[in-house]
Amino acid sequence: MRYTYIVRPPLHIQKYLREFLEDLELERGRSLKTIENYSHYLNRFFSHAGVSRPDDISEEKVRSFRLWMGHAQNGKELSTKTRNYHLIALRQFLKYLAKRNVGSLAPEKIELARLRDRDIDIPPIEDLERLLAAPKLHSLQGLRDRAILELLFSTGLRISELVALSRDSIDLKREEFSVRGKGGKIRLVFLSGQAKSALKEYQDKRTDMEEALFAGTQKKDPKRLSVRQVERLVARYAIAAGIGRKVTPHTLRHLFATDLLMNGADLRSVQALLGHSSITTTQIYTHVTDKQLREVHKAFHSRRRK
């Protein structure tokens, strides 16, 4: 008996995309925001490159897409970092296809653009102290906002990690708690004495039943604060403190890292406390400690020479 084999063409790219995004959420524990971004980046590539099937993806189409991203889009040029986000999403998608033995471009063909060394604008310690002291403590909102600022500086939390905290997340007696960060990774963070005190005072004054650690102060319907609300309150207190530069929740994360390094912490420990998967990411902070090198050079170089 002779058998007839039917070679089926690859399915439409959107079916593979849906399955890839489901895999990110269910198997790899990626956040909804990450999944949303990957969907946006990949659909932008599919649309520009005219991709309808996995075997449509080619080096030439990727090269054309890179050139397109390098020019201004809607009057605004995409940064190198944003362009790399698109390419990282595409590379991860191609890895998924390869894992499923779906014919497409090899993932290793996707190379990222080299990023320039980042310059981090770190406020001086005097600005930090004024910022932390800016909330007025005669109201529940002021107590909450001081607790937010102290917690950000004490732990180096990402803003998404902060707004996700619940009241039962933190053990004030142990002065530490676990947080789920990027990629679903859990790490331990620690409270300073100031952060512990601010959190306790805020919690003791609350009368609502909202489970969120940081919620609105409307008595009728308190709700968990959003990322945008926290960003706005940090910016507002920076202005009230007379700080001329832009200050965001991530600025406090930068301050947390540089404070540790300038006081003698090693890079590997700072990496763990920040929840960075690669120490390369942590190394962006080392340049702010370079001013200490002058003192090291002065103290230890050529001491045996007359």
C-alpha positions, 0 to 999 in steps of 0.5 A: 500500500502506498501512503500519501503524505500531506505537508501542511503549511505553517500556521498563521503567525498570530496563532504562534504569537498567542501561544508564545504569550500564554507560555510567558504567562503560565510557564515563565511567570512573566508579568502582564505588563511584560506580556503586553509589551512583547505583544506590542513589539512583535506585532509592530515587527510583523506589521512592518515586515509583512510577516504572516507565517514563521518562515516569513521572518528573514535576516533581511526583514529584521535588517529593514525593521532595524533601519526603520526603528532607527528613524523618527517614528511619529516625530519621536526617535526610538532610543537604542534601549527601546529598539533593543526591547523590540529585538529581545522580544523577537529573539525570545519568540524565535527561541520559542518557535525553535523549541517547538520545531517550527521553521523560522529564523535562528534566534542567534541571528538577532543581535542587539545594538550596543548601549552607551554607558548610562549616566545616572543623575543622583541627587546629593544626600541633602536633597534626599533628606529634604525629600524624605522630610517633605510629607506633612505628618498631621494627616493619614496621607502624609504618614502614608507618603512618608512611609512610601518614600522611606520604604523605597529608599530602604529597600530599593524596590521597583515601583511595581513591586511596591504597589503590589505589596499587601498589609500582611506582606511585611513583618515589622518585627523581623524587619525584612520581607520577601518580594516577587520581582521580575520574572517571578523571582523572589528576593529578600529585602530589609527595612531600615529603622526609619522605614520601620517606624514610618510604616508602623505609624502609618499602619497604626493610624489606618482604619480601613479594611483594604488589603493593599499596603498603600491605598488611597485615603478616601474613607468611603472607598480606599483603593490600592495606589497605582504606579502612576499615583506613586510617581506623581506623589514622588514628583510632587514632594521633590518640588515641595523639597526644592529639588530642581532635577527630576525625581522618580521612584526609580531615583530612590532605587538608584540612591539605595544602590549608590548609598550601599556602594559608597559605604563599602558594600560589594557589587555582588551583594548590591546585585542581590538586593536589587534583584538584578539577574545580571551583574552587568546591570548593577555595574551602571552604579559603579561610576558614581563611586569613582570619586573615592578612587582619588582618595585611594590613589592619594592614600596608597600610591607611591608611599615608599617613595621619598 
